[in-house]
Amino acid sequence: MEPERVLTAPAGAGAGLKLLLTSLLGIAIFFVPFELGGRSTILVDHLAGALIAQRPVALGIILLIIAYGAITPLLDGRWRGRPIDRVLSLFKVLGLVLAIMYVANIGPAWLMTPDRLPFLFDKLAMSVGLIVPIGAMALTFLLGFGLLELIGVLMQPVMRPLWRTPGHSAIDAVASFVGSYSVGLLITNRVFLAGKYTVREAVIIATGFSTVSAAFMIIVAKTLNLMGHWNFYFWSTLVITFVITAILARIPPISTMNDEGETDEPLPVGQSRLQAALACGLAQSSQADPVLKQLRDNLKDGLQMAAAVVPTILSVGLLGLLLAQHTPLFDLLGWLLWPLTWLLALGEPLETARALSAGLAEMFLPAILLKDADLLVRYVTAVVSVSSVLFFSASIPCILATRIPVSVGQLVVIWLLRTLLGIFLAALCGRLALAIGWLG
């Protein structure tokens, strides 16, 4: 048998310096808040805020993004796919109509009340449409020059014991969480089709790590007035999300899925864990595309992601608000969550449960409905919106578009379990943070 190839670090200090500098820059961009113009937040948020302040320019950009997202499925024929593709295409066109109505100020009075279309457009669509492309460009420095690969190899020893996934899934998991569900699901589908994930492993990754991006988390934090606690919110959400994933990997429906196949890869012969991690990071750094090319490619991906989501934020978001305000739909779903919100004394327990259940339709709806709640409820809402992972306006259709054999019914059950566990863990974490002064 041919001996396993040993991965060695590239010669010279250039790759190491590039890995170090880009990693520090990426960390600074996403995790170091600073004050500018009387507002303390991270650089991505400052840049988006500066662009939003130029309202005519920002409006033009958002309208173009929404129009692109609405028209593209009609031109490329994607709307002719499955029933859910047709429904989402319809919602995207409706989102474009709503955007034009708002900008032209020609909507009926019930639509133009401050907590409906104006809120959805100004506070969410504008923010998402600008922060996601800017954040996608900034992710170049976290994902493009070796830090992701380095962390992935270091995480290999804990992936199988904790999450029942192979070591190489660490890169997928981190990319999914820090990047975006669309990028994460693309990676997961490719690895699954290559035979390197079993069905169970692919579902664990797709439903457990492929959540909204760090850029989307900024939107959630801004909506719920939590940017002053950004680092605590981000890292606690990451931990809670991964803890929930570890639990659900061990219970039905995921634990009963097909797990046939051997997908683990051994550590390269002759290297320690740290040596292998550095070698992977340096190899990626040395062969990485030029920074301008990566920035351009990531901007394109960010614009496409924003175009896919922003129109549905307006249409699905408005539908969800109307259903929450005028129908008992979320009351019925909320009763499934109410015993837990009551036990944990989260604000008005039934109101909190109703709002959190709306996350199945669109992950932003709980943030919209609970934006004026007390600090603990807002924190729990922010965590659960992300850690639940699954919602019908975007992530569920993306999963169904892959070749991973998982049904809508299974995804809804997984959403319910993730939401219940998220409420419980976030409430405990939030109360502890309030007690020691990390939140407040």
C-alpha positions in Angstrom: 0.0 0.0 0.0 1.3 3.4 -0.8 2.2 5.4 2.3 -0.1 8.3 3.1 1.1 11.6 1.9 2.3 14.0 4.6 1.0 17.5 4.1 3.8 20.0 4.7 3.7 23.7 5.2 4.8 25.9 2.3 8.4 27.1 2.5 9.0 30.7 3.4 7.4 33.2 5.8 5.0 34.8 3.3 2.2 32.3 3.7 2.5 32.5 7.5 2.5 36.2 7.5 -0.5 36.3 5.2 -2.4 33.8 7.4 -1.6 35.8 10.5 -2.5 39.3 9.2 -5.7 38.2 7.4 -6.9 36.3 10.4 -6.3 39.3 12.7 -8.0 41.6 10.3 -11.0 39.2 10.0 -11.3 38.9 13.7 -11.0 42.7 14.1 -13.7 43.4 11.5 -16.3 41.0 13.0 -15.5 40.9 16.7 -14.0 44.2 17.8 -16.6 47.0 18.4 -15.5 50.6 18.3 -17.3 53.9 18.6 -17.9 56.1 15.7 -20.4 59.0 15.5 -21.6 58.2 19.0 -22.4 54.5 18.1 -20.4 51.6 19.3 -20.6 48.5 17.0 -18.4 46.4 14.7 -17.0 47.6 11.4 -19.5 45.8 9.1 -22.4 47.5 10.9 -20.6 50.9 10.7 -20.1 50.6 7.0 -23.7 49.5 6.4 -25.0 52.4 8.5 -22.9 54.9 6.6 -24.4 53.6 3.3 -28.0 53.6 4.7 -27.5 57.2 5.7 -27.2 58.0 2.0 -30.8 57.1 1.5 -31.3 57.7 -2.2 -28.3 55.5 -3.0 -29.3 52.9 -0.5 -32.9 52.8 -1.9 -31.6 52.3 -5.4 -29.3 49.4 -4.4 -32.1 47.7 -2.4 -34.6 48.0 -5.2 -32.1 46.5 -7.7 -31.4 43.6 -5.3 -35.1 42.9 -4.8 -35.8 43.2 -8.5 -33.0 40.8 -9.3 -34.2 38.3 -6.7 -37.8 38.5 -8.0 -37.1 38.3 -11.7 -34.3 35.8 -11.9 -36.4 32.7 -11.0 -38.8 33.7 -13.8 -36.1 34.0 -16.4 -34.1 30.9 -15.5 -37.2 28.7 -15.1 -36.5 27.9 -11.5 -40.1 28.7 -10.7 -41.3 25.7 -12.7 -39.6 23.3 -10.2 -41.3 21.8 -7.1 -44.4 23.4 -5.6 -42.3 25.1 -3.0 -40.2 26.8 -5.7 -43.3 28.2 -7.2 -44.6 29.5 -3.9 -41.2 31.1 -3.1 -41.0 32.7 -6.6 -44.5 34.1 -6.1 -43.5 35.6 -2.7 -40.4 37.1 -4.3 -42.5 38.9 -6.9 -44.9 40.0 -4.2 -41.9 41.4 -2.3 -40.9 43.4 -5.4 -44.5 44.8 -5.6 -44.4 45.7 -1.9 -41.1 47.4 -2.3 -42.3 49.6 -5.2 -45.5 50.4 -3.3 -43.5 51.6 -0.3 -40.9 53.6 -2.2 -43.7 55.2 -4.3 -45.9 55.7 -1.2 -49.0 54.3 -2.9 -50.0 51.6 -0.4 -53.2 51.5 1.6 -53.2 52.9 5.2 -53.3 49.5 6.9 -50.2 48.5 5.0 -48.3 51.7 5.7 -48.6 51.7 9.5 -45.1 52.1 11.1 -45.0 48.5 12.4 -45.8 46.8 9.1 -44.3 47.6 5.6 -42.2 50.7 6.8 -40.6 48.6 9.5 -40.0 45.6 7.2 -38.4 47.8 4.5 -36.4 50.3 6.6 -35.3 48.1 9.5 -34.9 44.7 7.8 -34.8 44.8 4.0 -32.4 47.8 4.0 -30.2 46.4 6.6 -30.1 42.8 5.2 -29.7 44.1 1.6 -26.6 46.1 2.6 -25.0 44.2 5.5 -25.1 40.8 3.8 -23.0 41.8 0.8 -20.6 43.9 3.0 -20.4 41.1 5.4 -19.7 38.6 2.6 -16.8 40.6 1.5 -15.4 40.9 5.0 -15.7 37.1 5.4 -12.9 36.9 2.9 -10.4 37.5 5.7 -12.0 34.8 8.0 -12.6 32.2 5.3 -10.2 32.7 2.5 -6.6 32.6 3.8 -6.3 29.5 6.0 -7.9 30.4 9.4 -10.9 28.2 8.6 -8.7 25.2 7.6 -6.5 25.6 10.7 -9.5 25.7 13.0 -11.1 22.8 11.2 -8.1 20.4 11.8 -7.8 21.5 15.4 -11.5 20.6 15.9 -11.3 17.2 14.3 -10.8 15.2 17.6 -14.1 16.5 19.0 -16.4 16.2 15.9 -17.1 12.5 16.1 -17.5 12.3 19.9 -19.7 15.4 20.2 -21.6 15.6 16.9 -21.2 12.2 15.4 -19.8 13.6 12.2 -16.4 12.9 10.6 -13.4 15.1 11.4 -13.3 16.9 8.0 -16.9 18.1 8.8 -15.3 20.7 11.1 -14.5 22.9 8.2 -18.0 22.5 6.8 -19.6 23.3 10.3 -17.5 26.5 10.8 -18.0 27.7 7.3 -21.8 27.1 7.6 -22.1 29.0 10.9 -19.7 31.9 10.2 -20.5 32.1 6.5 -24.1 31.4 5.5 -26.6 28.6 5.2 -26.5 28.8 1.4 -22.7 28.4 1.3 -22.8 25.7 4.0 -25.5 23.7 2.3 -23.6 23.9 -1.0 -20.5 22.5 0.8 -22.6 19.8 2.5 -24.3 18.7 -0.6 -21.0 18.4 -2.5 -19.4 16.4 0.2 -22.5 14.1 0.6 -22.6 13.4 -3.2 -18.9 12.6 -3.0 -19.7 9.8 -0.5 -17.8 11.5 2.4 -21.0 11.9 4.5 -23.6 9.3 5.4 -27.3 10.4 5.2 -27.3 10.9 9.0 -24.1 13.0 8.9 -25.4 15.2 6.1 -28.6 15.9 7.9 -26.7 16.7 11.1 -24.6 19.3 9.3 -27.5 20.7 7.2 -29.9 21.1 10.1 -27.4 21.7 12.9 -24.8 24.1 11.5 -26.2 25.7 8.3 -27.8 28.6 10.1 -27.8 32.3 9.1 -24.5 34.1 8.7 -22.7 36.3 11.1 -23.9 39.2 8.9 -27.5 38.1 9.5 -26.9 37.8 13.2 -26.0 41.5 13.2 -29.4 42.3 11.8 -31.1 40.2 14.5 -28.9 41.9 17.2 -29.7 45.4 15.8 -33.5 44.7 15.6 -33.5 43.6 19.2 -31.1 46.3 20.4 -28.4 43.9 21.5 -25.4 45.3 19.5 -24.0 46.6 22.8 -23.6 42.9 23.8 -22.5 41.6 20.4 -19.5 39.4 21.4 -21.5 37.8 24.2 -24.4 37.2 21.9 -22.4 35.8 19.0 -20.3 33.4 21.0 -23.1 32.2 23.3 -25.3 31.6 20.3 -22.5 29.6 18.6 -22.1 27.4 21.7 -25.9 26.9 22.2 -26.4 26.1 18.5 -23.6 23.5 18.6 -24.9 22.0 22.0 -28.4 21.6 20.5 -26.9 19.9 17.4 -25.0 17.5 19.7 -28.2 16.5 21.5 -30.3 16.1 18.4 -27.7 13.9 16.7 -28.5 11.3 19.4 -32.4 11.4 19.3 -35.0 10.7 16.6 -35.6 11.6 13.9 -31.9 12.1 13.2 -30.6 9.2 15.2 -32.7 6.7 13.2 -31.4 7.9 9.7 -29.1 5.8 7.5 -25.5 5.9 8.8 -24.0 3.3 6.5 -20.5 4.1 5.2 -17.0 4.9 6.6 -16.3 8.6 6.3 -13.6 9.4 8.8 -10.1 10.4 7.6 -6.9 9.7 9.6 -4.5 12.4 10.6 -1.6 12.6 8.2 1.3 10.3 9.2 4.2 11.9 10.9 2.4 15.1 12.1 1.0 16.2 15.4 -2.4 17.8 15.5 -1.0 21.3 15.7 1.5 20.6 12.9 -1.3 19.3 10.7 -3.5 22.4 11.5 -0.7 24.8 10.7 0.1 22.9 7.5 -3.5 23.1 6.3 -3.7 26.8 7.2 -0.4 27.6 5.5 -1.3 25.5 2.4 -4.5 27.4 2.0 -2.8 30.7 2.6 -0.1 30.0 0.0 -2.6 28.9 -2.7 -5.4 31.4 -2.0 -6.7 33.5 -4.8 -5.7 37.2 -4.8 -7.6 39.2 -2.2 -9.3 41.4 -4.9 -10.6 38.3 -6.7 -11.9 36.8 -3.4 -13.6 40.1 -2.5 -15.3 40.3 -5.9 -16.4 36.6 -5.8 -17.7 37.0 -2.2 -19.5 40.2 -3.1 -21.2 38.4 -5.9 -22.3 35.6 -3.5 -23.5 38.1 -1.0 -25.6 39.9 -3.5 -27.1 36.7 -4.7 -27.9 35.6 -1.2 -29.4 39.0 -0.4 -31.5 38.9 -3.6 -32.8 35.5 -2.6 -33.8 36.6 0.9 -34.7 40.3 0.9 -37.9 40.0 -1.3 -39.2 37.2 1.0 -38.5 39.3 4.1 -41.0 41.8 2.8 -43.7 39.3 1.6 -43.3 36.4 4.1 -42.6 38.9 6.8 -45.7 40.9 6.1 -47.8 37.7 5.9 -46.4 36.5 9.1 -47.1 39.8 10.9 -50.7 39.7 9.6 -51.2 36.1 10.6 -49.7 36.8 14.1 -52.0 39.9 14.6 -55.2 38.6 13.1 -55.3 34.8 13.1 -54.8 32.1 15.8 -52.2 30.2 13.7 -49.2 31.1 15.9 -51.4 30.7 19.0 -51.7 27.1 18.1 -48.0 26.6 17.4 -47.3 28.7 20.5 -49.1 26.3 22.8 -46.4 23.8 22.0 -43.8 26.2 23.4 -45.9 27.8 26.1 -45.2 25.3 28.9 -41.5 26.1 28.6 -41.8 29.9 28.3 -44.1 29.7 31.4 -41.8 27.6 33.4 -38.8 29.9 32.6 -40.9 33.0 33.2 -40.0 34.6 29.9 -42.0 37.9 29.8 -45.6 37.2 28.9 -45.2 33.5 28.4 -47.9 32.9 25.8 -47.0 36.1 23.9 -43.4 35.0 23.9 -44.3 31.5 22.8 -46.5 32.8 19.9 -43.7 35.1 18.7 -41.0 32.4 18.8 -43.2 30.0 16.9 -43.4 32.5 14.1 -39.8 31.7 13.4 -40.8 28.6 11.5 -42.2 30.9 8.8 -39.4 33.4 8.8 -36.5 33.7 11.2 -36.8 37.5 11.6 -40.5 37.4 12.7 -39.7 36.7 16.4 -37.3 39.6 16.5 -40.0 41.9 14.9 -42.7 40.7 17.3 -40.6 40.9 20.5 -38.4 43.9 19.7 -39.9 45.8 22.7 -39.7 43.0 25.2 -37.4 43.0 28.3 -33.7 42.3 27.9 -33.8 38.6 28.8 -36.7 37.9 26.3 -34.9 39.8 23.6 -31.7 37.8 24.2 -33.5 34.5 24.2 -35.3 35.6 21.0 -32.0 36.5 19.3 -30.5 33.2 20.2 -33.5 31.0 19.2 -33.9 32.8 15.9 -30.4 31.6 14.9 -30.1 28.3 16.8 -33.4 27.0 15.4 -31.7 27.0 12.0 -34.8 26.0 10.0 -37.4 28.4 8.5 -39.7 28.2 5.4 -38.7 31.5 3.8 -35.2 30.3 3.0 -33.3 27.6 4.8 -35.8 24.8 4.4 -36.2 25.3 0.6 -32.4 25.3 0.3 -32.1 22.0 2.2 -34.9 20.5 0.0 -33.0 21.6 -3.1 -30.0 19.4 -2.1 -29.8 15.7 -2.8 -29.9 14.9 1.0 -32.9 12.6 1.6 -34.9 14.5 4.3 -38.6 15.3 4.3 -40.5 18.4 5.2 -42.1 16.6 8.1 -38.7 15.6 9.5 -37.5 19.2 9.2 -40.5 20.6 11.1 -39.9 18.1 13.9 -36.2 19.0 14.0 -37.2 22.7 14.1 -39.6 22.1 17.1 -36.9 20.2 19.0 -34.3 22.8 18.3 -36.6 25.7 19.3 -37.5 24.0 22.6 -33.9 23.3 23.5 -32.9 26.8 22.3 -35.4 28.5 24.6 -34.2 26.4 27.6 -30.5 26.9 27.1 -30.7 30.6 26.1 -32.9 31.4 29.1 -30.4 29.7 31.4 -27.4 31.4 29.7 -29.2 34.8 29.8 -30.1 34.6 33.5 -26.5 33.6 34.3 -25.2 36.5 32.2 -27.5 39.0 33.9 -26.4 37.7 37.3 -22.7 38.2 36.6 -23.1 41.4 34.6 -22.3 40.2 31.1 -25.8 41.1 29.9 -27.4 44.3 31.2 
